[in-house]
Amino acid sequence: MTIEAIVAASAAGATGAAAATAGVYSASTATRTPSQTLDSEAFMKLLVTQLKNQDPSSPMDSNQMISQTTQLSMMEKLTALSTTSDESFSLQMRIAAASLVGQNVTYTDASGTSVTGVASAVSYAGSVPQVTVGGVSVKLDAISGVTTPATTTTPAPATTTA
């Protein structure tokens, strides 16, 4: 029985050894809520079930075993890459929010009016950083524009040298 057949049997609601033999040796109809993802633990359970239930006169092809082990390794690496990517994006949002402090920012409020003010603080409490603009907390992704505040230069007092 292939991994695909075991996955199909597992998704249909069979569990454990019943997943590998559903409809062949028993009429077990144990039900469960199927998982929407196939993590490494589930993959290994399927592989072990496949090995336990293989025909002794026709064992699994070693090339197929290597292929499935490679698939598991690739899945683990892709999961790690996804996690790293999510963490990197979160860090980028935090850096972007922090760089807004002291800048003029524009956002659209709940009534649809465009509001401009100076960003004075940043909160990282939620999944999206909140920027405080004129006493109002605004999500980073709601900010539509950024400008550098105009600086007024005060002329230095004149000094006389004797």
N, C-alpha and C positions, 0 to 999 in steps of 0.2 A: 504494500500500500504506500502511495507517495505522500509527501508532506501536504501537497495540495488537497488530497482526498481527506487527510486527517483534519486539516483546517476547515474544509467544507463540513465535515461531520461535527466538528467542534462548534462551528458557527450555527449549525442546525439545532444545537442544544444538548448534544450528548456530552458526557464527561468521562475523563480518565480512560480506562481501557475500553469502555463502551464507545468512546469516540472512534477508536481504531476498528472496532468490530460491529459498529451500529449497522443493523440490517443484515448482517452476515451470520453471526452466531447467537445473537440475543435480540430481544424485542425491548430492550431498556429504553425508556423514554424520559430519562431524567432531564429536567430543564434547568436552565440558568440564563442569566442575562449575558449575551455575548459581549466581549470586549471589542472596542472599535480599533484598537491598536495591537500590533504584534510586537511585544517587547522581547528582549533576549531571554528572559525567564520562560515565557510562553513558547518561544522558538525551541529552546532546549527540551522542554517537556514534550513537544511534538516529535522532536528527533528521537528522544528516548522511547517514546511510545511506538514510533515507527520501527525502531530496532527490536523492541520487545515482541512486536507482532509480525515480524517478517517471516517469510517462509524459510525454514531451515535448509530446504533443498535448493533454494535460490536466494542466497543472501544479497544484501544491498551491494550494488556496484561501488567500488572504492572511489571511482571518479565522481559518482553522484554524492557520496559522503563528503569528499573534498569540496565539491561545489556548494553544498549546503553549509558547510563550516565557513567557507569564504563568504557566503551570503550573510551569515550571522555576524561575522567580523565587520563586514561593510555596514550592516545595520547599526552596530554599536558605534562605529566611527561617525556615521551620519547623525546619530542622536547626539553625540558629543559635539559635533560641529554646529548643530542646531542650537544647543545650549550655549555654546560660546558666542554664536551670532546674536542670540537674544540678550546676553549679558553685555556685549559690545554696544548694541543699540541703546540699551538702558543707560550705559555710561555716556554715550554721545548726547542723549537727551539731557542728562544732568549737567554736562559741560555747557551745552547750548543755553540752558536755563540760567546757569550761573553767569554766563557772559552778558546776559541782558541787564543785570543790576546796574543802575545808573544811566541806562539808555532810554530814549523815548520809544515806547512801543504802542502799536495800534492793534485793537481787537474789536470785534463786533459783540455788543452785549445782547442780552436776551430779547430786547425789543427790536433788534436789527440796526441799532445806531452804532456808527463807528466812533470809538472812544480812543483818545490818545492820552498817554500819561507817562510818568517816569516809573520804571520798574525799581522797586525799593527792596524787595526781599524775594527769596525762593524757598519753597517747601518741597521736600522730597518724600512726604508722608504717603502719597498714593503711587499708583503705577505710572502716572504721568506727572511730571513736576508741575507745581503751581507757582505762578509768578504773581507777586502782589504789585498791582498798579493802582496808585491813588487810593489805597485802602481796600481794593477789591481783589479777591483771589481769582486768577485767570489761568486756565489750563494752558500749558505750553503750546499745544497743537491748535489753540484758538487764536494765537497771536498771528496777525497777518502782515505786520510791518515793523521795522526797526530803523530808527535814525539816531544819529549821535546828537546829543543835546548841544544847542548853540552855546558857545562859551563867550562870556563877556570878559573882555580884558580891561582891567583897570590900569590906567597908565601909572607907572611908578612915579612917586613924588620926585620932583626936581631937586637935585642937590647942587649946591655950589661949592666949589673948591677955592680956596684962597691961596 
